[in-house]
Amino acid sequence: MANENISDFYAAFCAEHEIKINPHILQVLETTTETENTILKLTGNNRLRCVQRLDDKDVLALSECLRNNKNVAGLDVSYNNISDEGVGHLADLLQEESSVLHSLNLMFNNIQTDGAEVLAKSLQCNSTLVFLSLSGNKIENRGAMHLASMLQVNTSLRELELANCDLATQSVIAFAIMLKSNKTLCSVDISRPLLFSHQEEWAVHFSEMLAVNSSLVELHLGKMGMTDTGMERLTEGLRLNHSLRYLDLCCNRVTRDGMHHLAKLLKQNLTLEVIDLSSNRIEDEGAVYLSEALTWPGCVLRELSVSSNNIRTEGLLSLAHALTVNTSLNHIYIWGNHLEESVCQAFSDLIASGRLPPEQTDVSAYEVDGQVFLAEVFHCLRRHYCSTNSPAPETSPTSDTATDLLAHHTASPDFTSAPHTESQQLVPIQSC
């Protein structure tokens, strides 16, 4: 389809099928300068202007526009009102032999179990899609089981996001079993499932998977309800793993004993580079265990978040000291802990000396009446490791050139991608 005709085709299709034109879609199509591997951004949560969110009929018209289009390789329709019916239209598009879609973002729509089943069936024979996000859709246990079964056949998908999808123990374990044999997935996010068992069976299965998996680079296990027992099981598998670089364990129930197991792992592991431990409860003793591991010869950890962990002076000072010994760790995030005067001074010195770059931590030092305080800076641990999901330079306000992204998706993971940071505003609301 000619680039200049895509918006005309959309308007004509809507007129023919008596579908009301969505001004958001029309504006995006009209202002998009299509080049090879373009990503269409049709998100429903635009903070700069009010947009009409997409529904199922809008997706039908959009799918028809993309059916014979060879330039649009990415579609971001997150935060809309797409239901199972709309996913069916996208599934039909993915089954087309002419489909060139490499990435599909369906975060936070109204997709449920049936929609996940239809999408899974379409992906069994699809060989182009490498990124799929269904986070925030209530596909529940049965929908996740269909996706796990699909991954036994699909050999193209490299990144899968299923956070906040109401997965149950059965489907979480199914993904662990599937990952034992899947050789293409490099990033998986199953954060915040609904797990009612306190036995942490899932941790045993993921430990067994990590012991044999050689392709997974990034794993998100936030809000799993994991305790120190689960951490112990997980580290058993990680000792035999040589591929994982990014481990997200935020918002769990890990305490000092769990940190003892993790610290022992870090003294042996030569691959883990990024760990997110924010919003646990490791306290001073856990931070001391981590510090000992960080100063261990050969530790390769580069980025660490321990924000909101009830760490006090002893633990934070031990981490500050570890930074003076460890030369590989260059990102650390500590906000939300107890920042006493000596801690403020220690991290102020690290920043002033250049050992801790200001953009690679979430605190900034300032002085009042000769006393040093720390203010929060809106920097955070990067959300992704094995993909560059941050957009390429924009060619229009609503589309991106995705050449770099898609080249990355089809090549080896970029282990040196830059960290993600938010706006650099200071909020001086916590002092010593």
C-alpha positions in Angstrom: 0.0 0.0 0.0 1.4 3.4 -0.9 2.4 5.5 2.1 0.3 8.4 1.1 -2.8 6.3 0.7 -2.9 4.6 4.1 -5.1 7.3 5.7 -7.3 7.4 2.6 -7.7 3.6 2.7 -8.7 3.9 6.4 -11.3 6.5 5.7 -12.7 4.6 2.7 -12.9 1.3 4.7 -14.7 3.0 7.6 -17.2 4.6 5.1 -17.8 1.2 3.4 -18.4 -0.7 6.6 -20.2 2.1 8.4 -17.6 2.5 11.1 -17.3 5.9 12.7 -13.8 7.3 12.0 -11.6 7.6 15.0 -9.9 11.0 14.8 -6.9 9.7 16.8 -6.2 6.9 14.2 -6.8 9.3 11.3 -4.4 11.9 12.8 -1.7 9.3 13.4 -2.0 7.8 9.9 -2.0 11.3 8.3 1.1 12.5 10.1 3.1 9.3 9.9 6.0 9.4 7.6 6.4 5.8 6.7 9.7 4.2 6.2 10.8 0.6 6.5 10.1 -0.8 10.0 7.9 2.0 11.3 6.1 1.7 14.6 2.6 3.1 14.9 1.8 4.5 18.3 -1.9 4.6 19.1 -1.7 4.5 22.9 -4.8 5.6 24.8 -3.0 7.3 27.6 -1.5 10.3 25.9 -0.6 12.8 28.6 -0.3 15.8 26.3 -3.7 15.7 24.6 -7.1 14.0 24.9 -7.5 11.1 22.5 -10.3 8.8 21.6 -9.4 5.3 22.7 -9.6 2.5 20.2 -12.4 -0.1 20.4 -12.9 -3.4 18.5 -14.3 -1.7 15.3 -11.3 0.6 15.2 -9.0 -2.4 15.4 -10.9 -4.1 12.5 -10.3 -1.0 10.3 -6.7 -0.7 11.4 -6.0 -4.4 10.7 -7.3 -4.0 7.2 -5.0 -1.0 6.7 -2.0 -3.1 7.7 -2.9 -6.2 5.9 -0.9 -5.4 2.8 1.4 -2.8 4.3 5.1 -3.7 4.2 6.4 -0.7 6.2 4.6 -0.9 9.6 6.4 -3.5 11.6 5.4 -2.4 15.1 2.0 -1.6 16.6 1.5 0.0 20.1 -2.2 0.0 21.0 -1.7 -0.1 24.8 -4.2 1.5 27.2 -7.2 1.3 24.9 -10.6 -0.5 25.0 -9.8 -3.5 22.9 -11.5 -6.7 23.9 -11.4 -10.3 22.7 -13.2 -9.4 19.5 -10.5 -6.8 18.6 -7.7 -9.3 19.4 -9.4 -11.7 16.9 -8.9 -9.1 14.1 -5.2 -8.8 15.1 -4.8 -12.5 15.2 -6.1 -12.8 11.6 -3.5 -10.2 10.6 -0.7 -12.2 12.3 -1.8 -15.3 10.4 -1.3 -13.6 7.1 1.7 -14.8 5.2 2.4 -11.2 4.2 2.4 -10.0 7.9 5.6 -8.1 8.8 4.6 -7.2 12.4 7.6 -7.6 14.7 6.2 -6.0 17.8 2.7 -5.8 19.3 1.9 -4.0 22.5 -1.5 -4.7 23.9 -0.9 -3.6 27.5 -3.9 -2.7 29.7 -6.8 -3.4 27.4 -9.9 -5.5 28.1 -8.5 -8.8 26.7 -9.6 -11.9 28.6 -9.2 -15.7 28.3 -10.8 -16.2 24.9 -8.7 -13.4 23.4 -5.5 -14.9 24.7 -6.5 -18.3 23.2 -7.2 -16.8 19.8 -3.9 -14.9 19.9 -2.0 -18.0 21.0 -3.4 -20.0 18.1 -2.4 -17.4 15.6 1.2 -17.3 16.9 1.6 -21.0 16.5 2.2 -20.4 12.8 3.6 -16.9 12.9 7.3 -16.4 12.3 7.7 -12.6 12.4 6.5 -11.4 15.9 9.4 -11.0 18.3 7.8 -8.8 21.0 4.4 -9.3 22.7 3.0 -7.5 25.7 -0.3 -8.5 27.3 0.5 -7.0 30.7 -2.6 -5.7 32.5 -5.1 -7.8 30.7 -7.0 -10.4 32.8 -6.3 -13.4 30.7 -6.2 -15.5 33.8 -4.9 -19.0 34.2 -6.5 -20.6 31.2 -5.4 -17.9 28.8 -1.9 -18.1 30.1 -1.9 -21.9 29.6 -2.8 -21.4 25.9 0.2 -19.0 25.6 2.5 -21.5 27.3 1.4 -24.2 24.9 2.0 -21.9 22.0 5.6 -21.3 23.1 6.3 -25.0 22.6 5.8 -24.5 18.9 6.6 -20.8 18.2 10.3 -20.2 17.5 10.3 -16.4 16.8 9.0 -14.7 19.9 11.9 -13.3 22.0 10.1 -11.1 24.6 6.9 -11.8 26.4 5.3 -9.6 29.0 2.4 -11.0 31.1 2.6 -8.9 34.3 -0.7 -8.2 36.1 -2.6 -10.8 34.1 -4.0 -12.8 37.0 -1.9 -15.9 36.3 -2.3 -18.8 38.7 0.1 -21.4 40.1 -0.6 -23.8 37.3 0.2 -21.4 34.5 3.3 -20.0 36.2 4.7 -23.5 36.6 3.7 -24.2 32.9 5.9 -21.3 31.8 8.8 -22.7 33.9 8.4 -26.1 32.3 8.2 -24.5 28.8 11.3 -22.5 29.3 13.3 -25.6 29.9 13.0 -26.4 26.2 12.4 -23.0 24.6 15.6 -21.7 23.0 14.4 -18.3 21.7 12.8 -16.4 24.5 15.3 -14.0 26.1 12.9 -11.9 28.3 9.9 -13.0 30.4 7.8 -11.0 32.7 5.2 -12.8 34.8 5.0 -10.3 37.7 2.0 -10.2 40.1 0.3 -13.5 39.5 -2.4 -14.6 41.9 -0.7 -17.3 44.0 -2.6 -18.6 47.0 -0.3 -21.3 48.0 2.4 -20.5 50.6 4.6 -23.4 49.6 6.2 -21.5 46.7 6.1 -24.5 44.3 6.7 -22.1 41.4 10.2 -21.2 42.8 11.2 -24.8 42.7 10.2 -25.1 39.1 11.9 -21.9 38.1 15.0 -23.0 39.9 15.0 -26.2 37.9 14.4 -24.2 34.7 17.2 -21.7 35.4 19.6 -24.6 35.9 19.2 -25.8 32.3 18.0 -22.7 30.3 20.7 -21.1 28.3 18.8 -18.4 26.4 16.9 -16.4 29.0 18.6 -13.0 29.7 16.0 -11.1 31.6 13.5 -12.4 34.1 10.9 -10.4 36.0 9.5 -12.0 39.2 8.1 -8.9 41.0 5.1 -9.2 43.4 5.3 -13.0 43.5 5.0 -13.1 47.3 8.5 -14.7 47.4 10.0 -15.3 50.8 13.5 -16.3 51.9 12.7 -19.9 51.2 11.8 -19.0 47.6 15.0 -17.1 47.3 17.0 -20.0 48.5 15.4 -22.3 45.9 15.9 -19.7 43.2 19.6 -19.3 43.9 20.1 -23.0 43.7 19.2 -22.9 40.0 21.0 -19.6 39.4 24.3 -21.2 40.5 24.1 -23.4 37.3 22.9 -20.6 35.0 25.3 -18.7 32.8 22.9 -16.6 30.7 20.7 -14.5 33.0 21.8 -10.8 33.2 18.7 -9.1 34.7 16.8 -10.4 37.7 13.8 -8.4 38.9 12.7 -9.4 42.4 10.9 -6.2 43.5 8.0 -6.0 45.8 8.4 -9.4 47.4 8.9 -10.5 51.0 12.6 -11.2 51.0 14.5 -10.4 54.3 18.1 -10.7 55.5 18.1 -14.5 55.3 17.2 -14.3 51.6 20.0 -11.8 51.1 22.4 -14.3 52.7 21.6 -16.8 49.9 21.7 -14.1 47.2 25.1 -12.8 48.5 26.6 -16.3 48.3 25.3 -16.6 44.7 26.9 -13.2 43.7 30.3 -14.4 44.9 30.1 -17.2 42.4 28.0 -15.9 39.6 29.8 -14.2 36.7 26.8 -13.1 34.6 24.2 -11.3 36.7 24.6 -7.6 36.1 21.3 -6.0 37.1 19.2 -6.9 40.2 16.1 -5.1 41.4 15.4 -5.7 45.1 13.3 -2.6 45.7 10.4 -2.8 48.1 11.5 -5.8 50.0 12.7 -5.8 53.6 16.3 -6.7 53.7 17.2 -4.2 56.4 20.7 -3.6 57.7 21.9 -7.2 57.9 20.7 -7.9 54.3 22.5 -4.8 53.0 25.7 -5.9 54.8 25.5 -9.3 53.1 25.1 -7.6 49.8 28.0 -5.3 50.5 30.3 -8.2 51.3 29.4 -9.8 47.9 29.9 -6.6 46.1 33.5 -6.3 47.4 34.2 -9.9 46.5 36.8 -10.3 43.7 35.2 -11.0 40.4 31.7 -9.6 41.3 30.3 -8.3 38.0 27.1 -6.6 39.2 26.6 -3.2 37.5 23.2 -2.0 38.7 21.4 -2.5 42.0 18.2 -1.1 43.5 17.5 -1.5 47.2 15.0 1.4 47.5 12.4 1.1 50.2 14.0 -1.8 52.2 14.0 -0.4 55.7 17.8 -0.1 55.6 19.3 2.2 58.2 22.8 3.7 58.8 24.9 0.5 59.1 23.5 -1.1 55.9 23.7 2.0 53.8 27.2 2.9 54.9 28.3 -0.6 54.1 26.9 -0.2 50.6 28.6 3.2 50.2 31.9 1.6 51.3 31.4 -1.2 48.8 31.2 1.3 46.0 34.7 2.6 46.9 36.0 -1.0 46.4 33.9 -2.3 43.6 34.6 -0.8 40.2 31.9 -2.5 38.2 28.8 -1.3 40.1 27.9 2.1 38.8 24.2 2.4 39.4 22.6 2.2 42.8 19.2 3.3 44.0 18.6 3.8 47.7 15.7 6.2 48.2 13.0 5.2 50.6 15.4 4.0 53.3 16.5 5.8 56.5 18.9 8.5 55.3 20.7 9.7 58.4 23.3 12.4 58.3 26.3 10.1 57.9 24.6 8.3 55.0 23.8 11.6 53.3 27.4 12.7 53.7 28.8 9.4 52.3 26.6 9.4 49.2 27.3 13.1 48.7 31.0 12.4 48.7 30.5 9.5 46.2 28.6 11.8 43.8 31.0 14.7 44.2 34.0 12.5 43.6 32.5 11.2 40.3 32.4 7.6 41.6 28.6 7.7 41.4 27.3 9.7 38.4 24.3 11.9 39.3 22.2 10.3 36.6 22.9 6.8 37.9 21.3 7.1 41.3 18.0 8.3 42.7 19.3 10.8 45.2 21.0 14.2 45.0 22.8 16.0 47.7 22.1 19.5 48.9 23.2 21.5 52.0 21.3 23.6 54.5 23.1 25.4 57.3 26.1 23.3 56.9 24.3 20.0 57.0 24.0 17.7 54.0 20.7 16.2 53.0 19.6 13.9 50.2 16.6 14.7 47.9 14.9 12.2 45.6 15.7 12.4 41.9 13.4 10.6 39.5 15.9 8.2 38.1 15.2 4.5 38.3 16.6 1.1 37.4 16.1 0.4 33.7 13.0 -1.6 33.1 14.4 -3.7 30.3 17.8 -5.2 29.5 17.7 -7.5 26.5 15.7 -5.1 24.3 15.9 -1.5 23.5 12.2 -0.7 23.9 13.0 3.0 24.2 12.0 4.5 20.9 14.3 5.4 18.1 14.5 9.1 17.0 11.0 10.1 16.1 10.1 10.9 12.5 6.7 12.2 13.5 4.9 12.8 16.8 3.1 9.5 16.6 5.5 7.1 14.9 9.0 5.9 15.2 11.6 4.4 12.9 12.1 0.9 14.3 15.1 -0.2 12.3 17.4 -0.3 15.4 14.8 -1.9 17.5 14.0 -4.7 15.1 17.6 -5.3 14.2 18.2 -5.8 17.8 15.2 -8.1 18.2 16.5 -10.4 15.4 20.1 -10.2 16.6 21.9 -10.9 19.8 20.8 -9.1 23.0 22.5 -5.8 23.6 24.3 -6.3 26.9 25.5 -2.7 26.9 22.2 -0.8 26.4 21.9 2.5 28.3 19.8 2.6 31.5 16.3 4.0 31.6 15.9 7.2 33.4 12.9 9.4 34.1 12.8 13.2 34.3 15.5 14.6 36.5 13.4 16.5 38.9 14.4 17.0 42.5 11.9 16.4 45.3 13.6 17.6 48.5 11.0 16.0 50.9 13.2 13.6 52.8 16.1 14.7 54.8 18.3 13.1 57.4 
